[in-house]
Amino acid sequence: MSPSRTHEQGLLAEAEVVLTKVSKDSPERRLEILEAASCAFAGLNVADYWATFCSDSRSRTGTDETVVITHAARVLEALEAVPGEDSIPVPLALASLARVELTKGKQRSTGAYYTDFRLARYLAEGLAEHIGPGMKVLDPAAGSGLLLTALALAVGKRGGVGLTDFVATVACAADLSDLALRGARLALASLADDFKAVVALDERLLHGDSLLTNDATWDEVSPGGFDAVIGNPPWEKLKVTRHELLGKAGVVRHYGASYELHEDVHQAHSEERQQMLDYLDQIAAETKLQGRGEADLYKLFLEFSCRRLRPGGHLALLVPAGLIRSQGTETLRRFLVESSPEIEFTVVENRARFFAIDTRFKFLAVKAQLTRSQADSRMVIKHASGTPTGLRETSRATFFHSELASVRTDLTVPEVRGQEEWDLFRRMSQAGTPFGSPDSPWQPRLAREVDMSRDRDDFKTSPTSGYLPVIEGRMVHQYRSRAKAHRSGTGRAARWEVLSLEDATTCPQYWHPISRLRNGIDERTRTVRAGFCDVTGQTNERTLLTAVIQPGTVCGNKVPTVLFGPRPGNGAIDECGDDDEKLVHLWVALMNSIPVDWWARRITTTSMNYFLLMSIPLPPIYPESPDGARIIELSRRLTALEGCPNARHAMMTTARTRAEIDVLVARAYGLGPGELELMFEDFPLLDRGQPPLAGEARSTITRDLVLAAAHDGNDSYWTDRATRAQALGAVAYVPAEYAQFCDRGGEHGQ
């Protein structure tokens, strides 16, 4: 979910009240007050400051100096009133308060999500040890200077460079907004005890687009390159959508709604898209590491930062987590890893309200020194969580470039929490074969059968002869393709009802004409195939949601389908139609297992795209093997329960069936109860809605049942826990949304 305000905004609320009341929506008046506060805090003369930097602005506002100074004192009082353990250092608070307010549309188009002071501190503290006298540090998208101010404080604390000297000689900043740079100047000025340092700083504040600024200009600022680059560059794909254009124009609509009432948006879309392409053409000549996929500002700024560093220079950046796992960032990722003797990635989740966006959003703090070294670099993957004043590291795993390359040839970095998880991830990768490997016995054929946007005009909203029901992502769950029924509305405003197993029936939102299916899709819809929901989440209850898709339906683009063959003649799997269906049931069971899901969660964020799917190492289980035949039999049973009148009363038998599959899959990877127990730590949302054991906060029936099965019933601890939980009516493997359908009085002892 998205919080109404960030943690930082809460701490600065009282100071914000003072500023808002006096500035009356005038950015210049706001900055005048903050400039007066900065000078008062540093002991500088504000009249000299304004005369040197702000004479035109002062003429425009015409505000009385005494009034401004009075309100500046009130701002400082409000900042000092924040409790000591939660307070923000005044220079950082001034930088935060000096930010230029952006509309949501402008924020989306520029990718500007301002840095929380806690993140600034964390990034700065990791870089500070490398900063000394005579160096130059650049923030190429500086905003109001929070990161440079935090770095000055961290360097000063270590004794590397005095605060005034840092302002006078070290800090360099660039930004598109002159008002933002005015904020950066006042924030850094609050650290200096000599006004000459601020005058010297002003020569290194560049107003403009860093990506379009020529090399000669940068060489004037720091000949030979910068010693370090620190930054939180814009995070936004360089693309234009009709939805965002309407949003910037003040039109309120939900995503997925029709554009019929906004015909003029098509021309505006075309014009803005052309402007975007022209911009990309201007910067393309300087880029070599952007790779495939859509252009993204953070990728462009990351490559720019690498280019601006002198050999041996240091990077400290905040970027989206896609850097370590996306196909389109492989070139950048490989350059960083192969150019750094050691590189650190710290994974941070937004649960501590760093940004006013979804609290599940993940991003990275990246720290590296670029030496162009070809040695086997050391890699560190860490996790950190927010505290009231900073970040706390919660896990750390270390491995070498060569070790990662042996299991992830594209150098995607798994999100492992600690050395034990890294060892488990590596063992599974080595034991299995990537699903999409040319040497894999699976030989998958994937397809998106219809596109919910492009084919929209072909849809009907009621059953029609010659039309197939469309299976959408919301309808798919593990072993289920009819998990929800559409009741009303469209797009994100659609209302869907969860269905029990026995009530499961195909109730779609749309039907699609058979005659309009693309070549080959008509035949595909007449056969049994596997399908998976590609909209998912690493921290969801379960990540991989895979089901058997029955003939007579067509799947929307959020439910890619899978068929198998033709296959290599290695004798592992033959090509008869019956074996094709066996493979569908086997693959669905493997993908829905806890071990495969755990592995997939290490590389997933918000979608399971083909690139990620094809890299999943599946265990050596084949249809003709005893384990393969058994899993296929169990998978068929689980799929057959959907729509079965007695399904509710078989839930506990179903749970034992799924536990048996999980144990068989784990053993095929060479894993035992200890590894399974570690895996379950990554599924904290399991068993919500199930009654917990006495004295415990939540149920763990799924974990307990699987571990009892993994010990073959010979470990009394797990067997006893599972038995007691079942006696209370707890049922394993039931998603929280469907817990209401559990039969609490059924087969407790079975």
GIVEN-V173289 format. One record per helix or strand of 3 or more residues. SS is the DSSP state (2 for helix, 1 for strand). FROM is the first residue (numbers start at 1). TO is the last residue. If there is no record, write none. Layout:
BEGIN
((SS:FROM:TO) (SS:FROM:TO))
END
This chain:
BEGIN
((2:7:11) (2:13:23) (2:27:42) (2:46:53) (2:55:61) (2:65:80) (2:84:86) (2:90:97) (2:104:110) (2:117:130) (1:137:139) (2:146:158) (2:163:170) (1:171:175) (2:178:189) (2:195:202) (1:205:207) (2:210:212) (2:215:221) (1:226:231) (2:242:248) (2:265:284) (2:297:308) (1:309:320) (2:321:324) (2:327:339) (1:342:349) (2:350:352) (1:362:370) (1:378:386) (1:391:400) (2:401:407) (2:419:431) (1:444:447) (2:456:458) (1:467:471) (2:473:475) (1:484:488) (2:491:493) (1:495:498) (1:511:513) (2:514:516) (2:521:524) (1:529:533) (1:546:549) (1:553:555) (1:559:564) (2:577:591) (2:594:601) (2:610:615) (2:626:640) (2:647:668) (2:673:680) (2:701:710) (2:716:727) (2:736:741))
END
